[in-house]
Amino acid sequence: MQSPRLVATDLDGTVLRSDGTVSSRTVAAFSLVENAGATLVFVTGRPPRWMHPVAGAVRHRGLAICANGALVYDLHTERIVDSHLIHPDVLEEVVRRLREKVPDLSFSVEYESGFAHESDFLLGGWDSREVAGLQVGTNTLTSRPCAKLLALHPTMDPDILHAAVHGLVGDLVTATHSSGRALVEMSAHGVTKATALAHLATTRDIGSHEVIAFGDMPNDLPMLRWAGTAYAVANAHPEVLASVDHVTGTNNEDGVAEVLEKLYAS
């Protein structure tokens, strides 16, 4: 069987271990992919400002589709090469609708470089450990185009919140979620990991049947459904596990590397 011409993989929870590292086995598997002449693409909800450690860990190889498809980032140069942003008038209307129906929400935004958040937005992950981002009012928050709008609720179930947000503003933005918190991520309408990946594949004359994709969370579902071959890691969200034909080992077991080694070993 011919090896896939493009490998697309999520990062957090998929190839990154629970401690945020990339194993030497996984790095070696990525080398096999590129040495075979295939295209390697990291497809992540992460913003570019979180990509520097990843770029170093994978030796600055490949491209990254960031912010759930809104930004394309070159890991060789660590620069944004394409973007699909949410316009301020759309941001204002989305926040207005959500705040009217779900008043306990707080908001933050990812710009092409940097981010901003409301004072009551509880920072998580890296942002809780570093002094970064601007604390601003809502009017300032929505005053310029952004790659991603995030809405956080203090108590709701993540899946229930996502369904509510989709019902209220699904005509304006594309909503998804990728963490255990009640945190919904919104991109420009129609922008997903799949749309960005499909565009990139088209520029290289690669069809979806020549693509293998790996993921673990609901924001990976459009990409997994588009790719000719789709794998979930064993630690994936139940909805993801139910949507794919193939399951590999967990992120901590180098499940992605296990599959790539079989496909690209000479």
C-alpha positions as CSV (number, residue, x, y, z in Angstrom):
1,M,0.0,0.0,0.0
2,Q,1.3,3.5,-0.9
3,S,2.1,5.6,2.1
4,P,0.0,8.8,2.6
5,R,1.3,11.9,0.9
6,L,0.3,14.1,3.8
7,V,0.3,13.5,7.6
8,A,-1.9,15.8,9.7
9,T,-1.8,15.6,13.4
10,D,-3.2,17.4,16.4
11,L,-0.7,18.3,19.1
12,D,-2.1,18.5,22.7
13,G,-3.4,15.1,23.8
14,T,-2.4,13.5,20.6
15,V,1.4,13.7,19.9
16,L,2.3,15.8,23.0
17,R,2.6,13.8,26.1
18,S,0.7,14.8,29.2
19,D,3.7,16.8,30.5
20,G,3.7,18.8,27.2
21,T,6.8,17.1,25.7
22,V,7.4,15.4,22.4
23,S,9.1,12.0,22.8
24,S,12.3,11.1,20.9
25,R,10.4,8.2,19.3
26,T,7.7,10.6,17.9
27,V,10.4,13.0,16.6
28,A,12.1,10.1,14.8
29,A,8.7,9.1,13.3
30,F,8.2,12.6,12.0
31,S,11.6,12.3,10.3
32,L,10.5,9.1,8.6
33,V,7.5,11.0,7.1
34,E,9.6,13.9,5.7
35,N,12.4,11.5,4.5
36,A,9.8,9.7,2.5
37,G,8.9,12.9,0.8
38,A,5.5,13.3,2.5
39,T,4.1,16.6,3.9
40,L,3.9,16.9,7.7
41,V,1.3,19.3,9.1
42,F,0.5,20.0,12.7
43,V,-3.1,21.0,13.1
44,T,-3.8,22.6,16.5
45,G,-6.1,24.8,18.5
46,R,-2.9,26.5,19.8
47,P,-2.1,30.0,18.9
48,P,1.3,30.8,17.2
49,R,2.5,32.3,20.5
50,W,2.4,28.8,22.0
51,M,4.3,27.1,19.1
52,H,7.9,28.1,19.8
53,P,8.6,25.1,22.1
54,V,6.9,22.7,19.7
55,A,8.9,24.1,16.8
56,G,12.1,23.4,18.6
57,A,11.0,20.0,19.7
58,V,10.3,18.9,16.1
59,R,13.5,20.6,14.8
60,H,11.6,23.3,13.0
61,R,10.1,20.9,10.4
62,G,6.7,21.1,8.8
63,L,3.8,23.6,8.8
64,A,1.3,24.3,11.5
65,I,-2.3,25.1,11.1
66,C,-3.1,27.1,14.3
67,A,-6.1,28.4,16.1
68,N,-8.4,25.7,14.7
69,G,-7.7,26.7,11.1
70,A,-7.5,30.4,11.3
71,L,-3.8,30.8,11.0
72,V,-1.1,28.9,9.0
73,Y,2.3,29.0,10.6
74,D,5.7,28.1,9.1
75,L,7.7,26.2,11.7
76,H,10.9,26.7,9.8
77,T,10.7,30.5,10.1
78,E,8.1,30.7,12.9
79,R,6.0,33.2,11.0
80,I,2.3,33.4,10.1
81,V,1.9,32.8,6.3
82,D,-1.9,32.9,6.0
83,S,-4.9,34.0,8.1
84,H,-8.7,33.9,8.3
85,L,-9.9,36.4,10.9
86,I,-13.2,37.3,12.6
87,H,-14.2,40.9,11.9
88,P,-15.0,43.3,14.7
89,D,-18.7,43.8,13.8
90,V,-19.1,40.0,13.9
91,L,-17.3,39.8,17.3
92,E,-19.5,42.5,18.8
93,E,-22.7,40.7,17.7
94,V,-21.5,37.3,18.9
95,V,-20.6,38.7,22.3
96,R,-23.9,40.6,22.6
97,R,-26.0,37.5,21.8
98,L,-24.0,35.2,24.1
99,R,-24.0,37.6,27.0
100,E,-27.7,38.1,26.7
101,K,-28.5,34.4,26.9
102,V,-25.6,33.1,29.0
103,P,-24.8,36.0,31.3
104,D,-22.0,34.2,33.3
105,L,-19.7,34.0,30.3
106,S,-16.4,35.8,30.2
107,F,-14.4,36.3,27.0
108,S,-10.9,36.5,25.6
109,V,-9.5,36.8,22.0
110,E,-6.5,35.5,20.2
111,Y,-5.0,38.0,17.7
112,E,-2.4,37.2,15.1
113,S,0.1,38.1,17.7
114,G,-0.8,38.2,21.3
115,F,-4.1,38.0,23.1
116,A,-6.5,40.0,25.3
117,H,-9.0,39.0,28.0
118,E,-11.7,40.4,30.2
119,S,-10.8,40.8,33.9
120,D,-13.0,37.9,35.0
121,F,-11.7,35.5,32.4
122,L,-9.9,32.7,34.3
123,L,-6.6,32.0,32.5
124,G,-5.6,28.4,32.1
125,G,-2.6,26.5,30.8
126,W,0.5,28.5,29.9
127,D,-1.4,31.8,30.2
128,S,-1.9,31.1,34.0
129,R,1.9,30.7,34.4
130,E,3.2,33.7,32.6
131,V,2.5,37.4,32.5
132,A,1.1,37.8,29.0
133,G,-1.9,39.4,27.3
134,L,-3.9,42.5,28.0
135,Q,-6.7,42.8,30.4
136,V,-9.3,45.0,28.7
137,G,-13.0,45.9,28.6
138,T,-15.4,44.2,26.2
139,N,-15.4,47.1,23.7
140,T,-11.7,47.1,23.3
141,L,-11.7,43.3,23.1
142,T,-13.8,43.3,20.0
143,S,-12.4,46.4,18.4
144,R,-10.0,44.6,15.9
145,P,-10.0,41.4,13.9
146,C,-9.0,38.3,15.7
147,A,-8.2,34.7,14.9
148,K,-10.2,33.2,17.7
149,L,-12.8,34.3,20.2
150,L,-13.0,32.2,23.5
151,A,-16.0,32.1,25.8
152,L,-15.6,30.6,29.3
153,H,-18.3,29.6,31.8
154,P,-17.5,28.8,35.4
155,T,-19.7,25.8,35.9
156,M,-21.3,24.4,32.7
157,D,-20.5,21.1,31.1
158,P,-18.2,21.7,28.1
159,D,-20.4,19.7,25.6
160,I,-23.6,21.5,26.8
161,L,-22.0,24.9,26.6
162,H,-20.7,24.1,23.1
163,A,-24.2,23.1,21.9
164,A,-25.7,26.3,23.4
165,V,-23.1,28.5,21.7
166,H,-23.5,26.8,18.4
167,G,-27.3,27.3,18.6
168,L,-27.0,31.0,19.5
169,V,-24.2,32.2,17.1
170,G,-23.6,29.3,14.7
171,D,-24.7,31.5,11.8
172,L,-21.9,34.0,12.6
173,V,-18.9,31.9,13.7
174,T,-17.8,28.3,13.9
175,A,-17.7,27.0,17.5
176,T,-15.8,24.0,18.9
177,H,-14.1,23.0,22.1
178,S,-10.9,21.1,23.0
179,S,-10.3,21.1,26.7
180,G,-11.9,19.8,29.9
181,R,-13.0,23.3,30.9
182,A,-16.3,24.9,29.8
183,L,-14.3,26.8,27.2
184,V,-15.7,27.3,23.7
185,E,-13.4,28.4,20.9
186,M,-14.9,30.3,17.9
187,S,-13.4,30.9,14.5
188,A,-14.6,32.9,11.5
189,H,-17.7,31.2,10.0
190,G,-16.8,28.1,8.1
191,V,-13.2,28.0,9.3
192,T,-12.1,24.7,10.8
193,K,-9.1,22.5,10.9
194,A,-10.5,20.7,7.9
195,T,-11.0,23.8,5.7
196,A,-7.4,25.0,6.3
197,L,-6.0,21.5,5.8
198,A,-8.0,21.0,2.6
199,H,-6.8,24.3,1.2
200,L,-3.2,23.4,2.0
201,A,-3.5,20.0,0.4
202,T,-5.0,21.5,-2.7
203,T,-2.0,23.8,-3.2
204,R,0.1,20.7,-3.2
205,D,-2.2,18.7,-5.5
206,I,-2.9,16.2,-2.7
207,G,-6.4,14.6,-2.4
208,S,-8.1,13.8,0.8
209,H,-7.7,10.1,0.1
210,E,-3.9,10.6,0.3
211,V,-4.1,12.1,3.8
212,I,-3.9,10.4,7.2
213,A,-5.0,12.4,10.2
214,F,-4.7,12.0,14.0
215,G,-6.7,13.7,16.8
216,D,-8.3,13.5,20.2
217,M,-10.9,16.2,20.8
218,P,-14.1,17.6,19.1
219,N,-12.2,20.3,17.4
220,D,-10.4,17.6,15.4
221,L,-13.6,16.0,14.1
222,P,-13.9,18.1,10.9
223,M,-10.3,17.2,10.0
224,L,-10.7,13.5,10.8
225,R,-13.9,13.3,8.8
226,W,-12.2,14.9,5.8
227,A,-9.1,12.8,5.7
228,G,-9.0,9.6,3.8
229,T,-7.7,7.8,6.9
230,A,-8.5,8.9,10.4
231,Y,-7.1,7.8,13.7
232,A,-8.1,8.7,17.2
233,V,-5.6,8.2,20.1
234,A,-7.0,5.9,22.8
235,N,-7.4,8.7,25.3
236,A,-9.6,10.7,22.9
237,H,-13.0,12.3,23.7
238,P,-15.9,9.7,23.4
239,E,-17.3,11.6,20.4
240,V,-14.0,11.3,18.6
241,L,-13.6,7.6,19.3
242,A,-17.1,7.0,18.0
243,S,-16.4,8.9,14.8
244,V,-13.3,7.1,13.5
245,D,-12.5,3.7,12.0
246,H,-9.0,3.4,13.6
247,V,-7.7,3.8,17.1
248,T,-4.0,3.8,18.2
249,G,-2.3,4.0,21.5
250,T,-2.6,7.0,23.8
251,N,-0.5,10.2,23.6
252,N,1.7,8.9,26.4
253,E,2.2,5.6,24.6
254,D,3.4,7.3,21.4
255,G,0.3,6.1,19.5
256,V,0.9,8.3,16.5
257,A,4.5,7.3,16.2
258,E,3.4,3.6,16.3
259,V,1.3,4.1,13.2
260,L,3.8,6.3,11.3
261,E,6.6,3.8,11.9
262,K,4.6,1.1,10.2
263,L,3.6,3.3,7.2
264,Y,7.0,4.9,6.6
265,A,9.7,2.5,7.8
266,S,12.0,1.7,4.8
